[in-house]
Amino acid sequence: MSDSNAYWARNLRYLGILLSIWFVVSYGFGILFADALNAIRIPGTGFKLGFWFAQQGSIYVFVVLIFVYARLMNRLDREFGVAEE
C-alpha cells in the first residue's frame, strides 16, 4: 500500500471511530437511552443524566472529539512526513 493510501486509510479509520462515538453519545444517550439514563441524576445539580446528554453532554463530547481528532491528525502528519511545522 502506498504512503498516501495508508495515510487516508488511517484518517478514515479515525473518522469512523470518532463519528461512531459521537453518534452513540448524541443519538444513543440523548434519544434512545434517555429514559434509562434519566434514572440517574448528576450530583450537585439534580439534572437527569438523559436530559443533560440531550441538551449539553453531546455538545461537550463533540468539542472533545474535535480536539482528539486534531491531536490524532497532527501525530499522523508527523508520522507520514506531511506535518505543517
N, C-alpha and C positions, 0 to 999 in steps of 0.2 A: 504494500500500500504506500502510495507516495505521501510526502510530508503534508501537502495541502489536504489530501483526503483524510489523513489521520487527524489533522487539526480540526476539520469540520465535523468529523465523526464524533470526536470528543466534545466539541462545542454543542452538537445536537444532543448528545447524551446528557450533558449538564442542563441544557434547556428542558429536556424531557423530565428529568428528575425534579428540577425546581418548579416547573409548571404543575407537575403532579402534586407536589406538596401544597402549592397554592390552591389547587382545585379542591383537595381534601379539606384544607382549612376553611376556605371560603364557602364552598358549596356543601361539603360534608358537615363540618362543625356548625356552620351558620344556618343551614336549612335542614338537612336530613337528620342529623343527630341533635338538633337544638332542644327537642323535648327531653331527651335523656340527659343532656348537659345542664338543663335548667334545674335539675335536682341539686346541683352543686352551686353554691354561692361563693363569690370572690370575697375572701376575708377582708374586713375593714370597709367594704363598700356596700355590701348587701346585694349587689347586682347578680343576676343569674348568669351562669357561665355561657349558656347558649345564646342569650341576648347579647352578652358582651362580644362574643365572636362575630355575631351577625352585624353589630354596629361598629366595633372598633378593632377587635382582635385580628380579623383577616387583613385589615389595612396595615397594622403593625407587622404582621408576618410578611406581607408583601414588601414592605420597606426593608426589612431584614434580608429577605431573599434578593433584593436588588444589590445590597452590599456584598452578600455572599457570592453572587454571580460576578460582580466586578472583581472581587478578590480571586476567584477561580480563573477568570479570563486573564488577569494580569499574570498569574502563575503559568497558565497555558501559553501565553505570548512569550514569556521568558524561556520556557522550555523549547519552543519551536523557533526561537530567534527572531521574532517579529515584534518585540516589545518597543513601545514608544518611550524612550528614556530621555 
